[in-house]
């Protein structure tokens, strides 16, 4: 045996195999159909000949990055021969090619012969990519045929020429070629400098039309979409390429570069491409892994034609070929991009292009032909174009199914063909002008075309019509006062007459500067009756801003609480009649980029369309009560004011400041019987945090708009008010409040869409040249149709830049440029992505601020949050406000984010604020966020490693990284670590701790303290029968008993909220780890007592249990007292002594699901994986097995009646406990201390865990009987 270093290409695959062994992502397989009398003996000998000839086929790859070449006699491959039917063949081949290799134990090469008839066989060869590459396959089959012919003829072996070099020579030669990395003249240094320059500021991930957010850890689940180009069109492309001295590969590269640019990469198109790596002639006949990966970056700026793109691509590719010697793993090491388990480094689109002639198969008397073998799809990157050039271009697109739906992926080859047709037809056309939409997708431009919704009217007319229909019905409720429709209109008519005397008439404006009140509603209605448009002025606005608004609008008069203040000269006594639909209905000011507010003028026709649509889509009934709480300067107030009064419903007016107080809002909603309400999402989140929110069950529907609706907020809403509909609305003030809508679907775990357009409204997703974007491709949203505002009051230049001609509508029509970036699904539904003027890029990396905010909101200590890039300082800062649990700890939150995000996306600082600054309309005021205090160096002497685990991890860091004294905060990758060193670190930690430590643990917890703290989590699957929650501490240990799920991870967080520093352990159901399920609660109690006695041989014992765990803990305590043992504490959490009436299997399964998913019983496998971290990657059978454990526990609990416990009991109960002691007094001889916890049953160890810990803590400090003596 000979041990040699790995080639650089092999090192990369060696690392990936150690990151996640057992998969088939890097298997290469080929098959040859053999017709005729096959000699199995000769075939087996021929395989041995080939293995002897080519070293990689008889090499194993040890735990160290080395290759050990075996002697041929020790590596003779086994040829398995199996008889199968034709129907069974595909499954048999799939099994043979996907079975995992153990590359550290045996050479990763095998052969299988499937006999489907007396003279019909299929030979399947499978190898790991670390031993062979795609260029090796024809060589392998050629040499196997040569050897078979010789062996079948009875010769002792093939007479083939000696190979001039061997793969082991190549690995040594490669190192010599690259030279010393410290030598500035070495090839490695020079090529590194080239690639560093070319790939500067490369984005971490490309902008692709994905359907789902990228998961925190890539699972490499793949599927394939066929890709075939018309042969004649492809030949035209190649001819065009030859005109520009481009190869076929360059032509395909140019095509894909343009496609990626149009799919979202914009001007910066990046893809990876495999090159053979056989740069020297002697390597041409070698089987082995020579292939290297080049990162090809094409600049598409300047609106180039396809001819120009070809020229650019040619130069890119030639330069790359000239610098192809630098192995990809060394390139990654040099560029040091953000390491992430979520994606491949440097590129996410791969081009694998083959243009060689098909190998001639010669197996002597046998007829041999290649048989296609498609191994199991495994997405190494987001998209892989696997293409073969023969008479045309064929292959497939392999895509990551965690990111792409099949429809989206299958559309990409269709767009490639559309692009191919266009560039060969007109190569001088700018590529950005090419329409890449399919015929069906072109119909989406018609989404929301006008339809007939009846005659257009005005607000005062529609309101008067309803008052005439229901004059005595209640119209407005404000506190204890109620006005009927007749009363309301009578008072408004009186004020309107007074306004007319001041000159109010159609076309004029009246300002209303009043707080929200009954008088405010009357004033608004009176202004409309006068024919004027109303201008809401918030009395709390700064005086200077109010003066600016009045100076611009020049109102006829201003209505205040004190009366009418005459403004600009009007037309006293004018009798112009009622307003027309084209007259202005209201003017609302929005912030301007220069700081000067701009007044948006909205006509009656526009808001009439909006209100008609809303009634048609979400009809109000006479019994509905609509809450008016939105400040009048925010356009949502418009439909709150007029929708109920047009339809005979009741408007409930909230107090002047009530919109800022979620607790008061909850009280108003409940006490006033509100059925319809609106919330800005950030306020909705605060509202849901109020205990009284869950009692607002009279609500029928809630609308959300004003800012993006986070999925977490929508999900929380559904959990809090499951019977209430939530509708996401979107729209700018410039288009009469809302233009799209989307009811929230709890089954959809992706981002909440902004939805489809409302009636008589058109939505366009356009690129920078106003061309429609294909579905899935981000673009700017433009709006057209009946709801557009007239423009900005007395700002014609500004109006002309935002309200532009509509090239897709009727002649003379306009469209509004929103500045919002969206993408359109294939069904026409829109998803909001962000703003055109707030693109966030840090050190060349695009960052998704919403992802950071989403993760922060998920932490119980955070109430609200936002993430902001301070451009001048290039610092990413997150701002958080305190939540319901412990105060936010910035260090802990940063560590939490580091668990889920690339390093570049973790904020430099997290600033805790009492509240986030808001604009007068309730939106986040980013400009008012303070800069964080300058960072200071820690002078804490305790920053050195403290615990034995931290010291051991620090020693391992020092040894692997060569650091003198790592401290607790030393970051592995920030201190020079990389993926290969991570493997060494994990191995050293395995030796140090005597337990398995996966490499992923280093990526998840890269600091000394973080890794030490989480080693136990990293080295187990979390289902062991006894969890160590806290290994150290003073005093007797605490023993927690699992709830009905059998899992005890829920108790982990409890220990963070109790002051007692005692050892703590948690019992878990043995059935979770595959052991036999119990037959009774008594059996479980006895088993668990045996386990805790191994830790603590004698009492006093301290037992705690939640739900079913409480019943088991009680049974354990009974047995301990019966055997004369002391029980220092028996504490139960919302546990009932007996069960309700017996349930059938379906009901038990439903209950088990609810227990597993925190009360949610209508969930599928995907949601279970999302809700239960231990089941994140579980297969359905594993999830069923865990559920069966829960069902078994529930079934056993039905038949169990507790014995009487001789002692005291502490009972922490959830909200609504009945009776207060839940019936436990019958089953204890001592005192039952009931401690109510203001939360739900499933909240005790999640959102209310801090409260639970605080209430439990005093009982943990009480000494046990022995401790008192």
HELIX and SHEET records of a PDB file:
HELIX    1   1 UNK A    8  UNK A   19  1                                  12    
HELIX    2   2 UNK A   40  UNK A   53  1                                  14    
HELIX    3   3 UNK A   55  UNK A   58  5                                   4    
HELIX    4   4 UNK A   72  UNK A   74  5                                   3    
HELIX    5   5 UNK A   86  UNK A   98  1                                  13    
HELIX    6   6 UNK A  134  UNK A  152  1                                  19    
HELIX    7   7 UNK A  167  UNK A  178  1                                  12    
HELIX    8   8 UNK A  187  UNK A  198  1                                  12    
HELIX    9   9 UNK A  231  UNK A  243  1                                  13    
HELIX   10  10 UNK A  248  UNK A  260  1                                  13    
HELIX   11  11 UNK A  261  UNK A  265  3                                   5    
HELIX   12  12 UNK A  281  UNK A  283  5                                   3    
HELIX   13  13 UNK A  306  UNK A  322  1                                  17    
HELIX   14  14 UNK A  328  UNK A  335  1                                   8    
HELIX   15  15 UNK A  406  UNK A  425  1                                  20    
HELIX   16  16 UNK A  431  UNK A  433  5                                   3    
HELIX   17  17 UNK A  439  UNK A  442  1                                   4    
HELIX   18  18 UNK A  443  UNK A  446  5                                   4    
HELIX   19  19 UNK A  459  UNK A  469  1                                  11    
HELIX   20  20 UNK A  485  UNK A  501  1                                  17    
HELIX   21  21 UNK A  518  UNK A  529  1                                  12    
HELIX   22  22 UNK A  543  UNK A  553  1                                  11    
HELIX   23  23 UNK A  604  UNK A  617  1                                  14    
HELIX   24  24 UNK A  636  UNK A  647  1                                  12    
HELIX   25  25 UNK A  658  UNK A  660  5                                   3    
HELIX   26  26 UNK A  662  UNK A  671  1                                  10    
HELIX   27  27 UNK A  681  UNK A  688  1                                   8    
HELIX   28  28 UNK A  691  UNK A  695  5                                   5    
HELIX   29  29 UNK A  711  UNK A  720  1                                  10    
HELIX   30  30 UNK A  733  UNK A  735  5                                   3    
HELIX   31  31 UNK A  796  UNK A  802  1                                   7    
HELIX   32  32 UNK A  849  UNK A  857  1                                   9    
HELIX   33  33 UNK A  890  UNK A  898  1                                   9    
HELIX   34  34 UNK A  903  UNK A  905  5                                   3    
HELIX   35  35 UNK A  926  UNK A  928  5                                   3    
HELIX   36  36 UNK A  941  UNK A  943  5                                   3    
HELIX   37  37 UNK A  948  UNK A  961  1                                  14    
HELIX   38  38 UNK A  973  UNK A  975  5                                   3    
HELIX   39  39 UNK A  979  UNK A  993  1                                  15    
HELIX   40  40 UNK A 1000  UNK A 1004  1                                   5    
HELIX   41  41 UNK A 1008  UNK A 1018  1                                  11    
HELIX   42  42 UNK A 1049  UNK A 1051  5                                   3    
HELIX   43  43 UNK A 1053  UNK A 1057  5                                   5    
HELIX   44  44 UNK A 1070  UNK A 1073  5                                   4    
HELIX   45  45 UNK A 1081  UNK A 1095  1                                  15    
HELIX   46  46 UNK A 1108  UNK A 1122  1                                  15    
HELIX   47  47 UNK A 1145  UNK A 1156  1                                  12    
HELIX   48  48 UNK A 1165  UNK A 1171  1                                   7    
HELIX   49  49 UNK A 1173  UNK A 1175  5                                   3    
HELIX   50  50 UNK A 1180  UNK A 1198  1                                  19    
HELIX   51  51 UNK A 1224  UNK A 1227  5                                   4    
HELIX   52  52 UNK A 1241  UNK A 1243  5                                   3    
HELIX   53  53 UNK A 1249  UNK A 1260  1                                  12    
HELIX   54  54 UNK A 1265  UNK A 1268  1                                   4    
SHEET    1   A 3 UNK A   2  UNK A   5  0                                        
SHEET    2   A 3 UNK A  66  UNK A  69 -1                                        
SHEET    3   A 3 UNK A  59  UNK A  61 -1                                        
SHEET    1   B 5 UNK A  79  UNK A  83  0                                        
SHEET    2   B 5 UNK A 109  UNK A 117  1                                        
SHEET    3   B 5 UNK A 120  UNK A 128 -1                                        
SHEET    4   B 5 UNK A  27  UNK A  35 -1                                        
SHEET    5   B 5 UNK A 367  UNK A 371 -1                                        
SHEET    1   C 6 UNK A 222  UNK A 229  0                                        
SHEET    2   C 6 UNK A 393  UNK A 400 -1                                        
SHEET    3   C 6 UNK A 383  UNK A 389 -1                                        
SHEET    4   C 6 UNK A 349  UNK A 354  1                                        
SHEET    5   C 6 UNK A 268  UNK A 275  1                                        
SHEET    6   C 6 UNK A 292  UNK A 299 -1                                        
SHEET    1   D 4 UNK A 481  UNK A 484  0                                        
SHEET    2   D 4 UNK A 474  UNK A 478 -1                                        
SHEET    3   D 4 UNK A 650  UNK A 653  1                                        
SHEET    4   D 4 UNK A 625  UNK A 628  1                                        
SHEET    1   E 7 UNK A 563  UNK A 566  0                                        
SHEET    2   E 7 UNK A 557  UNK A 560 -1                                        
SHEET    3   E 7 UNK A 509  UNK A 513  1                                        
SHEET    4   E 7 UNK A 533  UNK A 536  1                                        
SHEET    5   E 7 UNK A 584  UNK A 590  1                                        
SHEET    6   E 7 UNK A 598  UNK A 603 -1                                        
SHEET    7   E 7 UNK A 791  UNK A 792 -1                                        
SHEET    1   F 5 UNK A 676  UNK A 679  0                                        
SHEET    2   F 5 UNK A 701  UNK A 704  1                                        
SHEET    3   F 5 UNK A 725  UNK A 730  1                                        
SHEET    4   F 5 UNK A 740  UNK A 743 -1                                        
SHEET    5   F 5 UNK A 756  UNK A 757 -1                                        
SHEET    1   G 4 UNK A 761  UNK A 766  0                                        
SHEET    2   G 4 UNK A 779  UNK A 785 -1                                        
SHEET    3   G 4 UNK A 814  UNK A 824 -1                                        
SHEET    4   G 4 UNK A 803  UNK A 805 -1                                        
SHEET    1   H 4 UNK A 761  UNK A 766  0                                        
SHEET    2   H 4 UNK A 779  UNK A 785 -1                                        
SHEET    3   H 4 UNK A 814  UNK A 824 -1                                        
SHEET    4   H 4 UNK A 830  UNK A 835 -1                                        
SHEET    1   I 2 UNK A 841  UNK A 842  0                                        
SHEET    2   I 2 UNK A 845  UNK A 846 -1                                        
SHEET    1   J 3 UNK A 862  UNK A 870  0                                        
SHEET    2   J 3 UNK A 875  UNK A 882 -1                                        
SHEET    3   J 3 UNK A 909  UNK A 913  1                                        
SHEET    1   K 7 UNK A1026  UNK A1030  0                                        
SHEET    2   K 7 UNK A1064  UNK A1067 -1                                        
SHEET    3   K 7 UNK A1038  UNK A1041  1                                        
SHEET    4   K 7 UNK A1101  UNK A1106  1                                        
SHEET    5   K 7 UNK A1127  UNK A1133  1                                        
SHEET    6   K 7 UNK A1209  UNK A1213  1                                        
SHEET    7   K 7 UNK A1232  UNK A1236  1                                        
END                                                                             
